[in-house]
Amino acid sequence: MRAARLIKMVLLLQTRPSMTAAELARELEVSERTVTRDAQALSEAGVPVYAERGRAGGYRLIGGYRTRLTGLHRGEAEALFLSGVPGALREMGLEDAASAARLKVSAALLPSLRDASRTAAQRFHLDAPDWFKQPETPELLPAVADAVWDDRRITARYRRGEQEAVRELEPYGLVLKAGVWYLCARVPSGRGAFRVYRIDRFTAVDAGAERFTRDEEFDLPAFWAERAEQFARSILRAEVVVRLSPRGVRGLAYAVDPRAAREALDAAGAAGADGWVTVTLPVESEEVAHTQLRMLGPEAEVLAPESLRERFAGDARRMAGLYGHPEP
């Protein structure tokens, strides 16, 4: 375990001019005293780690020291080749760059590990889009991706309903969610707020030569997770009261938002003598609830609101007319 940590420490110092003991300790998940001992061990092993004291001090490698990727074992090498998403790279216009990078990594590996890219590809494939949906790559995605990589400001024309708005944006990151591409960007004119835009709604993108200074504290995965949570909750603006059979309880998460189903079931009281449970379920709207809860059929009874209950009563009458038999 220590050997892997020492290798990681060297690789961290190769990617940055200097790192403090506190920064290394945080990255390596150890104490600063352990960092000091590890630096000493590396130095004794011939790795030129130099420690600078003082407020602006830290650890760095001297003499342009570089290490080759000969310390990787097979699992690490295969995981490295899994880190790319071929379809997404192709859509962003980065397929050639990714291919060149894979060749360089392969050349640096030990001969016994050079088949890692093939063995990884045979065992894992990511198919991001949802079922029964043929995704279309946004025409402007490569231009947006270039701006993201180069930290260049863009002027984008964005379609909102029947209208279009022009925005000056600082493009921070791209997210591929269920086959749909999103841009996370900061809006300088909006007090530096970060917002999310669907790239297929851009009708024009102009990336100039002006670059912006990236906020190094920005965490794209954390930002996306927070916004996704906010969006999921924001659309659930109504509530319905439903009785569920045991089978309906099991099927609720497949019919409605899984998070909403879980929270509703957690807050529900005990089941009745017949095994049915009454839940208060947050939904997007009465119309959406009508569509979703129909999937449960006779395993769910809507109690409120009365207007939704009447919709299901009408459905039941029509179904009886289709499948019922006349009185003898």
N, C-alpha and C positions, 0 to 999 in steps of 0.2 A: 504493500500500500504506500509506503514511504517513497519507493522508487517511482511510482506513478505520480506522486505529488511533486517530486523533484523535477521530473520531465515537464509537468505542467507549469512549474515555476519558471523554467528556462524558456518555454514557449511564450509565456506571458511577457517576460522581459524582452523577448525578440520582437514583440508586436508594439511595444511602447518605449519611448526614450528613457523613462525612469518611472519607478513605482515606489511608493512609501511602504514601510512595513505594515501599516494599517491597511492599505489597499491590497497588498498581497495576502495578508491574513484573512481579509474578507473574501477574496476570490478563492483561496485555498481552504477556507473554513477551518482555520487553525488559529492558535494564539500568535501574537507578535514574537514571543520568545521562541516559538517553534520556527517561525520564519528566519530568525537570526541563526538558529542552529542549522537549518536547511541551507542557507546561503553559505555558511562556513563549510558544510559538507561538499557543496558544489565546487567551491573554490579549491578545496583539497583534492577533488577529483579532476582538476584541470579546467573547469569551466570558469572563465574570467568574470566572475561576479564582483562588482565593485560597490562598496557602500559609501555614500557621501553623508556626512553629518550636517546638522543644522536645520533651520526651518524649511529650506528649499531642498533638503537632501532626500536620499532614497537609494534604492538599489537599481543598478543598470549593468548591462553587459558592455565590455570595452573591446576595442579592436574589431568591431563589426562581426563579432562571433555569431555563427549560425549553426544550427544542428539540423541534420538530415532526418527524414522520417523513418529511421531504421529501428526506432524503439517501439513502433506500433505492433501489437499482436493482431491476430486475424480478426477477432471480434471488433476491435477499434477500427481497423481498415475498412471492414464491410460497413460499419455504421457511418463512416465518413462518406462513402458513396451513396448512402441512403439519404444524406442531408439535402440533396437536390431534388426538386420536383420537375421532371422533364417537361411536362405539359405547360406548367406555369412559366418556366424559363423560356420556352419557345414562344409563348404568347407575348412575353415582355421583350422579345427580340434579343435574348441573351443566350440562345442555344449554342452559338459558335464559341462564345467566351467560356461557357460552362464545359464544353467539350475539350477546349484547350487546357482548362484547369485540371480536368480529370486526367488528361494525358500526362501533364507535368507531375501530378501526384503519383500516378502509376509509375513513372520513370524513377521517382525518388524512393519508392518502396523496395523492400527486399524482393528478390526474384520469386520467393515462395509465396508472396502476398499479392502478386500482380494480377491474379485472377479475381481479386476481391470485388471489382466492379461487376463482373459477370455473375458471380455467385450471389451477390446482393440483389441484382436485378431479377434473378430467377426466383427469389424468395419473397419479394415485396413489390407491390405496385400500388400507387395511390391514384384512385379515380375520384376526383373531388366533386364533380357535379352530382346533383340529386338524380334519382331514377326518373325515367320518362321525360327528361328535359334535355334538349340538345343545346348546350351552351354556345353562345356566339362571342367570339373574341372582340371586345370593343376596338374599333378602328384606331382610336387615339391612345390606346394603352402603351404602345412602344414609346411614343413621345412623352407621355407622363412618366414612364419608368426611367427614361433618360434623365429627366429633370430631377427625379427622386435620387438617383445615383450621384448626380453632379451638384446637388443642393442649389438648384437654380430656380428662381421665382418664375411663376407662370401666370399668364392672364388667361382665364378659362371662361368660356361661355357655357352656362349650365341651364338645362331645361328643368323648369319646375311647373308641372301641369301644362297649361297652354302658354305659359310665359317663359322668357329666358332672362337670366341675370348674368352680369359680368362680374367676376371676382378676381382680385389679385390674391394669389395663394402661395404659401411656402410649403411645397409638398414634402412631407416627412416620411411617409411609408405607404406601402400597398398591402392590401389584405384580400385574399381569395377565399370567399365564404360561399359554400354550396354552389360553385360555378359562377358566382358573381364577383366582379372585381370592385373594390372600394379604395378610395384615396383618403388617407388621414392627413389633414393639412392644417397649418396655422393661418389664420386670417389676420394680417397686420392691421387692417382697418377696423377689425372687431376686437380691439384691445388684446390682441394676441391670443384669442381663443382658438382652441383646436376643434375642428369639425370633420364630419365624415361625408364624402360624396360618392355616389355611384358613378363609375367611370363611363358606363354606357349612356349616361345622361349628359355627358359633355358633347357639345356640338362643335366646339373649336378650342384649341389649346395653342397658345403662343409662348414658347420658352425663350426668354431673352438671354443675354449674357450675364445679367446681374445675379450674383449669388447671395444667399442669406447665411447667417451664422446659426448653425443648428444648436438647439438647446440640448446639451449632453445629458440632462436629467430626464429627457423624454424617453419613456419606455413603451414601445409600440405594442407588445403583447398585453401589458397591463392596461394601457389606454383602451385597446379594443375590447378587452374583457369587461371593463367598466361600462363602456358605451353600449355594448351588446346587452348587458344586464339592464341598463336604463331603458333601452328601446323595448326590450321584451316586457318590462313592467308598464311602460307608458301607453302601450296599445291596449292593455287590459283595463278598460275604463268602465265596464259594467259588471254586474253580478247576477247570477242566477242561482236558484235553490233547486237541488236535484236529489231525488232518492235513487240509490243505486243498489242493485242486487249484488251478491258476491261476484258474479261474473262481470257485472258492470264496473265494480271497483277495480278488478284486474285490468279491464280494458280502457279505463278512463284516460290513462297517460298516452294511449295510442290515438285517442280521438281529439284531445285538446292539448294545449301547451303542457308539456311534461312537468315543468316547474310549478305551474298553477295547479295542476292535478295533485302533485305531491303535497303542496302547502294546504290545499283544501282538505285532503284526506287526513293530514296530520292534525288539523284543527277540528275535525269532525268528532261528534260524540260516539258513544258506544252503539254498536249495531242493535237493531230491534230483535224481537223474538223470531221474526221471520228471516233474520240475517241481512236485512236491507239497512243501508247507512244513508243518512241525510247530510249533504255537504253544501256549503256556500262557495260557489265557483266563480273566480274572476274571469271575464271573457272580454273579447274585443268589442262585440256589439251583439244585439239580439239576433241579427241576421246571421252573423258568423256562428253564434251558439246553436242556432237552428240547424245549420249545415253540419256542424261538428257532432252534436249530440245525436243526430239521426243515425250515426254509425253504430250506436249502442242498441238501437232498436228497442225491444221490450225490456231490456236490462236497465233502463233509466226512465224515471217519471219526473217530469218538470213540475215543480210546485209553484214557482214564482220566477218571473212576473207572470201575471195572468195572461197577458197578450201572447207570451211565448207558449204557455200551456195550451192556449187556444189553437196556436199553429200546429202543435203536435196532435191535438184532438182532431183537427181537420185532416192531418196526414193519416191518422188511424182510420177515419171514416172512408177516405179514398182507398186505402189499402184493403179495408174490409170489402169495399165494392168490387175491387179487382179480384180478390182471392176468396171472398166469402161464398157460401152456397145458399140458395133460396130456401126459405122455410118449406118443409114437406107439406 
